[in-house]
Amino acid sequence: MALVHVDVEPSQGPLPERVAAFVRAANERIDAFFEERWKDPIVAFVPSDLALTWRVLDAIGRAKLAPGPVFCEWGCGFAAVAGLAALAGFQACGIEIERPLLEQARRLAGDFELNVDLVHGNFVPDDAGELADCANEFSWLAEGGPDGHEALELDPDDFDVVFAYPWPGEEEVILRLFDAYAAEQALLVTFRGMEGLRVQRKVSAGRPASIPRFDSRPGRRGRNDPPRREQGAR
Ligand SMILES: C[S@@+](CC[C@H](N)C(=O)[O-])C[C@H]1O[C@@H](n2cnc3c(N)ncnc32)[C@H](O)[C@@H]1O
């Protein structure tokens, strides 16, 4: 297996009203959380650029780049990205190891009436072994805790799109985990700070890099449609 780069041109223009309201609320709540916990910060939590992330998720939906609708945010924090994925028409879920963040995430999704499945747990599969080893002494990747995928009742290869924001220099771990556990043709979207977002697809050697199938926009096949497997697409 290999990961190949997928070119995605972020969508342009003003954000849809509901998306703009969600981004504003998420950023305000995140700022308030940081202020409240300045003496006791959760150091691994840094939010992505939500407006830019929306533009990339929206573009993925419009260009039908994902093989299906199931989206997971690995290490979701406030689950603002999972919320954006839901707004873009995906069936979104998220896994977070820090309970105070998970509480915030559930409140945010609830207040916007977004159907996002959020669980407490670790997204690193139990048997990942050295795939999850970080070179850095201080790693963002939490260890221990319950199995997040088990809590979701999903396996990593059930996801059509995985999103993660690893600390700079630690993206390799996410790439290794995704390459080992994700389904073929699934997309990995990573936020990379100043460099923006990167989209990669898992392919087997010799297969074409881009097999578009799923259009997440409302009116197309979307979050309320039957899972892809029931349609026999995989
Ligand atoms: C850099 S923050 C990104 C938050 C959010 N995804 C975003 O993009 O705004 C990384 C998050 O991953 C969580 N995290 C780190 N290791 C984890 C693990 N092994 N399992 C679940 N969550 C983890 C941290 O607690 C933190 O909330």
The ligand as a MOL file (V3000), in Angstrom:
LIG
                    3D

  0  0  0     0  0            999 V3000
M  V30 BEGIN CTAB
M  V30 COUNTS 27 29 0 0 0
M  V30 BEGIN ATOM
M  V30 1 C -3.5880 19.1950 17.6930 0
M  V30 2 S -5.0900 18.7900 18.5070 0 CHG=1
M  V30 3 C -6.2480 18.8450 17.1480 0
M  V30 4 C -7.6840 19.0110 17.5640 0
M  V30 5 C -8.6870 18.9810 16.4210 0
M  V30 6 N -8.5740 17.7600 15.6580 0
M  V30 7 C -8.5170 20.1230 15.4790 0
M  V30 8 O -7.9530 19.9020 14.3940 0
M  V30 9 O -8.9200 21.2570 15.7880 0 CHG=-1
M  V30 10 C -4.8570 17.0240 18.7560 0
M  V30 11 C -5.9190 16.3970 19.6270 0
M  V30 12 O -5.6950 14.9930 19.6530 0
M  V30 13 C -5.9450 14.4990 20.9650 0
M  V30 14 N -5.1870 13.2410 21.0590 0
M  V30 15 C -3.8530 13.0880 21.1210 0
M  V30 16 N -3.5250 11.7850 21.1070 0
M  V30 17 C -4.6810 11.1020 21.0650 0
M  V30 18 C -4.9900 9.7110 21.0180 0
M  V30 19 N -4.0100 8.7950 21.0080 0
M  V30 20 N -6.2780 9.3440 20.9650 0
M  V30 21 C -7.2790 10.2870 20.9690 0
M  V30 22 N -7.0410 11.6080 21.0060 0
M  V30 23 C -5.7560 12.0170 21.0350 0
M  V30 24 C -5.4800 15.6210 21.8550 0
M  V30 25 O -6.0350 15.5390 23.1580 0
M  V30 26 C -5.9420 16.8450 21.0730 0
M  V30 27 O -7.2440 17.2100 21.4220 0
M  V30 END ATOM
M  V30 BEGIN BOND
M  V30 1 1 1 2
M  V30 2 1 2 3
M  V30 3 1 2 10
M  V30 4 1 3 4
M  V30 5 1 4 5
M  V30 6 1 5 6
M  V30 7 1 5 7
M  V30 8 2 7 8
M  V30 9 1 7 9
M  V30 10 1 10 11
M  V30 11 1 11 12
M  V30 12 1 11 26
M  V30 13 1 12 13
M  V30 14 1 13 14
M  V30 15 1 13 24
M  V30 16 1 14 15
M  V30 17 1 14 23
M  V30 18 2 15 16
M  V30 19 1 16 17
M  V30 20 1 17 18
M  V30 21 2 17 23
M  V30 22 1 18 19
M  V30 23 2 18 20
M  V30 24 1 20 21
M  V30 25 2 21 22
M  V30 26 1 22 23
M  V30 27 1 24 25
M  V30 28 1 24 26
M  V30 29 1 26 27
M  V30 END BOND
M  V30 END CTAB
M  END
